[in-house]
Amino acid sequence: MRRVTYTREELKSGGRREQNPFFYRAERDIADFVRFLAPRLRCERYVVVHRHGGTHREYGIGISRYPYDGSVHLYAIMYIRVYDGGTFTLIKEAQALMTDDTYVDRLLRNPLGGPSRELDRTMFPEKPADVVNNPVLRDGVRAMLTASLDKTLPPLLRH
């Protein structure tokens, strides 16, 4: 597996000269982006991991605090798509999860609809910049990403 490098502008445009921000469709736009990057690599399969929304207000990677002495959650909610390297057709896709996607798991272990950990309220940073410099939060997100990719990727890559 190789990591693909790209610029922020390439990611925003997906290889298109113009884009309409009001009509974003993940399925089409991500496939277009894979086609745009493909001539640089020539791979059998392309795996795209991107931010995703859970069942609540959380989206992507972050930390959230619910009001009225509610809970604090660290989360890393991602979605994985696997494309064929020759035809660029979508082979398989799934939300990245750390547990099985059963009703009980969703209720007990994935209350936000994806990988998350409840934290002590004192862990919530005073300023957004404090998150990056906090090794507990940074390492917590890395651990969730690793666990969710280890759990989700193998079944997606099997034919």
N, C-alpha and C positions, 0 to 999 in steps of 0.2 A: 504494500500500500504506500502511495506517495501523496504528499501534501501538495495541493495546487496553490500557487501564489497568484494573487490578483490585486489590483488597486481598488481603492474605494469607489472611484469613478466607474470602473468596469463592473463592479458589483451593482452599483446603482442603475446603470444603463442596461446591463445584461447583454451588451453588444449592440444594442439599438441606438440609433442616433437620437431619436425622440421617444419619450414614454409618457403615457397619460397616467398621472398619479391617482386618478379617480377610478381606474379600471384595472387594478392590480389583481391578478389571478395567480396564486402560487404555483399551481400545476403547470401552467403555460410558461410563466416567466422563469421559473427555475429550470425547466427543460431547455428554454432558449439560452439561458446562461451556461448550461452544460455544453450545448452545441457550440457556443461562442468560445469556450475554453478548450474544447476537444482537440483542435488542430495542433495545439502545443504538446499534447501528451500521447494520444493514440493508446488508450487503455481498453481492456476487455469490458470492464464495468466502471461506472462512476458512482461514487457514494456521496450524497449531499446531506449534510447535517445542518439544520437551521433552526432558528428560534420558533417556538410554537406557543400557543395559548392553552392554558389549562381550563378547568371548569369554573374558575373564579376570575378575578381581575388580573392575576399574574400572567406575565408573558415573557418568555425567554429566560434570562438569568437575572437574578436579583434577590432582594430581601424586602419583605413587606411586613407592615405592622397594622393590625386591625384595631379600630378605635375602641374606646371604653374598656380599657384594660384587657383587650383581646390578645390573641396570640401573635407571635412573631415567627415568620417562616423564611428560611433560606430556600431558594428554588432554582432548578436548572431544567426547564421544560423545553425539550427539543423534539424535532421530527426528522426522520431519516427516509430518504428516497434513494433507490438503487436503479440506475439507468443502464441499458445495454450500450456498450461502447461503439457499436457499428451503426445501429439504427436509432439510437437515443430514445427508444421507447422505455416507458416506465416498467420495470420488472416487478418490483415490490416496494411497499412503503409501510411505515408504521411509526407510531409515536414512541419515542424512547422512554422505556419504563425500567425501574429497578426491580420490580416484582411482577408476578403474573397479573394479567389484566382480568381479574375476577371481580365480582361484585364486592366480596369481602375485602379484597385488597384495595379497591377504590375507596371504600368507606374508612378502613382502618389505617392503611399505609400511604395512600395517595389522595389525601383530602383536597388537594389543589388540582388534581387531574394529571399529575406528573410527578417526577422526582422532587421531593421537598423534605425538609427537616424542620421540625419545630424547635425553636431556640428559646432560651431564657430572655425575658424582655430587656434585660440589661445589655444584651448583645446588640441591640438595635443602635446603629451609629448616629452620632449627633449631626454629622455632616456627610453628604454623599461621598466626599473624597476619602473619608475614613474607612470606607468599605475596602478599597483597593489596598490600603496599607494594613489591613487586619488579617493576619495569617490564618486565624480560625475560620473566618468567612471565606477567604480565597481558597484555602485547602478543602473546605467543606463543599464548595461548588465543584472543584476539580474531582473530588471523590465521587460526587453524585454523577457527574458527566462520565467518568470512567466506568462506574457500576452500570449506568443505564446503557452505555454503548456495548459493554461486555455482555449484557443480558439481551439486547435487542438485535445487534448486528449479525451474530452467527445464523439465526434462522432466516434472516433476509438474504444472506449471501449463499445459502444452500439452494441448489437447483432441484 
